[in-house]
Amino acid sequence: MKVCAVIPVYNHGEAVGAVVGGVRAQGLPCVLVDDGSEPGCAAVLVALAEGDRSGIELVRLPENQGKGGAMMAGLRAAKERGFSHALQIDADGQHDTSDIPRFLHLAEQSPEKLICGTPVYDASVPKGRLYGRYATHIWVWINTLSFTIRDSMCGFRVYPLEPTVQLLDTVKLGKRMDFDVEVLVRLFWRGMGIVNNPTPVRYPSDGISHFDVLWDNVRISRMHARLFLGMLVRLPLLLWRKVTA
């Protein structure tokens, strides 16, 4: 295995340095994706990359693409540079970088599977966000006919790059907050195994959220509708997999 971290960044200039430092402390090289950030954040990313040329590569998108668009650019860049796996981690400090060794250990044990973070929240989690996730969880369980994916919205996970980039190159996926959910469901449909890894997630009191309550929920609702139709087409195969599992 050859693993790097892919970190999508959009105006998280104050938090991203600590995240990158935590990732590099675990020995992982980083692909930072500047998703059209404002000049102050962009300058922070340039400084990080120039200060660690052997361990940090900066991919710059001229316009904001959304989290999904940034992740797709980062995953493709990681594969082009010869990495076999990519660890996705958010730039806002929600995820505990000290948990990275456990993700990597699970990936080494099952290199063909996707290691998916399952959040363990503390008191900082907004209750609206917590309860709102369950609607997506239920739709994912319907659209996969399985409880295998315990949480499809956590942005802390390890992808096997070959099949993941192949999916990106053959299917049009959502480019914003719908990406994390859709890519998991579609990889599951293609037969990729999922390993759930409980991991601490916190919401910093001064954290910046780019979730658009109206439009991201509209996009996610449309995505669930598309996936439901896709599930119906795949229903015989999904049922057969359940019977023969």
Residue pairs with C-beta under 8 A, 6 or more apart in sequence:
1 84
1 85
1 107
1 108
1 111
2 82
2 83
2 84
2 85
3 28
3 83
3 84
3 85
3 86
3 87
3 104
3 107
3 158
4 28
4 29
4 30
4 31
4 78
4 81
4 83
4 85
4 86
4 87
5 23
5 28
5 29
5 30
5 31
5 86
5 87
5 88
5 89
5 100
6 30
6 31
6 33
6 71
6 74
6 75
6 77
6 78
6 86
6 87
6 88
6 89
7 16
7 19
7 20
7 23
7 30
7 31
7 32
7 33
7 74
7 88
7 89
7 90
7 91
8 33
8 35
8 67
8 70
8 71
8 74
8 88
8 90
8 91
9 16
9 32
9 33
9 34
9 35
9 37
9 41
9 45
9 70
9 91
10 35
10 36
10 37
10 41
10 64
10 67
10 70
10 91
10 210
11 37
11 38
11 41
11 208
11 210
12 41
12 91
12 92
12 208
13 37
13 40
13 41
13 43
13 44
13 45
14 206
15 91
15 92
15 93
15 204
15 207
15 208
16 32
16 41
16 44
16 45
16 48
16 91
17 44
17 48
18 93
19 89
19 90
19 91
19 92
19 93
19 95
19 97
20 30
20 32
20 48
20 56
22 97
22 98
22 100
23 30
23 87
23 89
23 97
23 100
24 30
24 52
24 55
24 56
25 97
26 97
26 98
26 100
26 101
26 104
28 87
28 100
29 54
29 55
29 56
29 57
30 55
30 56
30 57
31 57
31 59
31 74
31 77
31 78
31 81
31 86
32 45
32 48
32 49
32 56
32 57
32 58
32 59
33 59
33 60
33 61
33 70
33 71
33 73
33 74
33 77
34 41
34 42
34 45
34 58
34 59
34 60
34 61
35 61
35 64
35 65
35 66
35 67
35 69
35 70
36 61
36 62
36 63
36 64
36 65
37 45
42 60
45 58
45 60
46 58
48 56
48 58
49 56
49 57
49 58
57 77
57 81
59 73
59 74
59 77
61 69
61 70
61 73
65 73
65 175
66 175
66 176
66 177
66 179
67 155
67 175
67 176
67 177
67 179
67 180
67 210
68 173
68 174
68 175
68 176
68 177
68 178
68 179
68 180
68 182
68 183
69 175
69 176
69 179
71 88
71 179
72 168
72 173
72 175
72 179
74 86
75 86
75 159
75 161
75 164
75 165
75 168
76 165
76 168
78 86
78 161
79 86
79 161
79 162
79 165
83 161
84 111
84 160
84 161
84 162
85 107
85 111
85 158
85 159
85 160
85 161
86 158
86 159
86 161
86 164
87 100
87 103
87 104
87 156
87 157
87 158
88 155
88 156
88 157
88 158
88 159
89 95
89 97
89 100
89 155
89 156
90 155
90 156
92 204
92 207
92 208
92 209
93 202
93 204
93 207
94 155
94 201
94 202
94 203
94 204
94 207
95 117
95 155
95 156
95 199
95 200
95 201
96 199
96 200
96 201
96 202
99 156
99 199
99 200
102 197
102 199
103 115
103 117
103 156
103 157
103 158
103 197
103 199
104 158
106 115
106 158
106 195
106 197
107 113
107 115
107 158
110 193
110 195
111 160
112 160
112 192
112 193
113 160
113 192
113 193
113 194
113 195
114 157
114 158
114 159
114 160
114 164
114 184
114 187
114 192
114 193
114 194
114 195
115 157
115 158
115 195
115 197
116 149
116 150
116 151
116 152
116 154
116 157
116 184
116 194
116 195
116 196
116 197
117 151
117 154
117 155
117 156
117 157
117 197
117 198
117 199
117 201
118 150
118 151
118 154
118 196
118 197
118 198
118 199
119 151
119 154
119 198
119 199
119 200
119 201
120 198
120 199
120 200
120 201
121 130
121 201
121 202
122 200
122 201
122 202
124 202
124 203
124 204
124 205
125 201
125 202
125 203
126 203
129 203
133 151
133 153
136 152
136 153
136 181
136 220
136 224
137 150
137 151
137 152
139 224
139 227
139 228
140 149
140 152
140 181
140 184
140 185
141 147
141 149
142 228
142 231
143 185
143 224
143 227
143 228
143 230
143 231
144 185
144 188
144 189
144 231
144 238
145 231
145 235
145 238
145 239
145 242
146 188
146 238
146 242
148 188
148 194
148 196
149 184
149 185
149 188
149 194
149 196
150 196
151 196
152 180
152 181
152 184
152 185
153 180
153 181
154 180
154 199
154 201
155 180
156 199
156 201
160 192
163 187
163 190
163 192
164 183
164 187
167 173
167 183
167 186
167 187
167 190
168 183
171 186
173 179
173 182
173 183
173 186
174 182
174 219
174 223
176 216
176 219
177 210
177 211
177 212
177 216
177 219
177 220
178 216
178 219
178 220
178 222
178 223
181 220
181 223
182 223
182 227
184 194
185 227
188 194
189 230
189 234
189 238
191 241
231 238
